Amino acid sequence: MNLEANKKNAIAFYKLSYEGNPKKAIKKYVGGEYIQHNPLVGDGKNPFINYFERMQVEYPEKSIEFVRCIAEGNLVSLHTHQTWPENDQYVTMDFFRFDDKGKICEHWDAIQQIPKVSANSNTMY
């Protein structure tokens, strides 16, 4: 496994999808299968494309910042900061599994809204 290539490809895949071109992202970075564990997105390539195309139409002003990227074995983890309309901000942690050809084949994620008030002065990053 090429950990640095997988990290670079996971970020590029997510960025391209999030910014409105999931078809290109799937074609370039995903292997023969795409297993989805997010309960809001259908399993497979076409449901993924449909979801991100809809998000681009409904929320074209959203933005994403990649805070951390960690790779081990065939997994890459991304820690992101997302900003949505009306300044709704979220922390996400995404995990991508890569196949033996260096293509993404599986995805898990967790998302948490950044609260307006915190019990401590630390950021969520």
C-alpha positions in Angstrom: 0.0 0.0 0.0 1.2 3.5 -0.9 0.0 5.4 2.2 0.9 8.9 0.8 -0.9 8.2 -2.5 -3.9 6.9 -0.6 -4.0 10.0 1.6 -3.8 12.3 -1.5 -6.5 10.3 -3.3 -8.9 10.3 -0.4 -8.7 14.0 0.0 -9.0 14.6 -3.8 -12.0 12.2 -3.9 -13.8 13.9 -1.1 -13.0 17.4 -2.3 -14.2 16.7 -5.8 -17.4 15.0 -4.6 -18.2 17.7 -2.0 -17.6 20.5 -4.5 -20.1 19.1 -7.0 -18.4 16.6 -9.3 -19.1 13.2 -7.8 -19.2 11.4 -11.2 -15.7 12.4 -11.9 -14.6 11.5 -8.4 -16.1 8.0 -8.7 -14.6 7.5 -12.1 -11.1 8.6 -11.0 -10.8 7.3 -7.5 -13.2 4.4 -6.9 -12.7 0.7 -7.8 -15.1 -1.9 -8.9 -17.4 -1.6 -5.9 -18.3 1.2 -3.4 -19.7 0.1 -0.1 -21.4 2.9 1.8 -22.0 2.9 5.6 -23.5 6.4 6.0 -27.3 5.7 6.6 -28.3 8.9 4.7 -26.6 7.7 1.4 -27.6 4.6 -0.5 -25.1 1.8 -1.1 -23.1 1.9 -4.3 -21.8 4.4 -6.8 -25.0 5.8 -8.3 -26.6 6.6 -4.9 -23.4 8.4 -3.9 -23.4 10.4 -7.1 -27.1 11.3 -6.7 -26.5 12.4 -3.1 -23.6 14.7 -3.8 -25.2 16.2 -6.9 -28.3 17.0 -4.8 -26.2 18.5 -2.1 -24.5 20.8 -4.7 -27.8 22.0 -6.0 -29.3 22.5 -2.6 -26.2 23.9 -0.8 -23.8 25.4 -3.5 -22.1 27.7 -0.9 -21.0 24.9 1.5 -17.2 24.6 2.1 -14.8 22.0 3.5 -11.4 22.2 5.1 -9.2 19.1 5.6 -7.7 19.4 9.0 -6.0 16.0 9.4 -5.4 12.9 7.2 -4.1 9.7 8.7 -3.3 6.5 6.8 -2.6 3.0 8.1 -2.7 -0.3 6.1 -5.5 0.0 3.6 -7.4 2.7 5.5 -7.4 6.5 5.3 -9.0 8.8 7.9 -10.0 12.4 7.2 -10.8 14.9 9.9 -12.7 17.8 8.3 -14.4 21.1 9.1 -17.5 21.8 7.0 -19.4 25.1 6.9 -22.9 25.0 5.5 -25.5 27.8 4.9 -26.3 30.1 7.8 -22.8 29.3 9.2 -23.8 25.8 10.4 -20.5 24.1 11.1 -19.7 20.5 11.4 -16.8 18.2 12.3 -16.6 15.0 10.3 -14.4 12.0 10.5 -14.4 9.8 7.4 -12.8 6.5 6.9 -12.0 5.1 3.4 -10.9 1.6 2.7 -8.7 1.1 -0.4 -8.5 -2.0 -2.5 -5.3 -3.7 -3.6 -5.2 -1.5 -6.7 -5.2 1.7 -4.7 -8.9 2.5 -5.4 -11.5 3.5 -2.8 -14.0 0.7 -2.1 -15.7 1.4 1.2 -16.6 4.5 3.4 -17.7 5.1 7.0 -18.3 8.5 8.6 -19.4 10.3 11.8 -20.5 13.9 11.9 -21.0 16.3 14.8 -22.4 19.9 14.7 -20.0 22.4 16.3 -22.0 23.9 19.2 -22.3 27.7 19.6 -21.2 27.3 23.3 -18.6 24.9 24.7 -17.8 23.8 28.2 -14.1 24.4 27.5 -12.0 26.7 25.4 -10.5 23.9 23.1 -11.6 23.7 19.5 -12.9 20.5 18.1 -9.7 20.2 16.1 
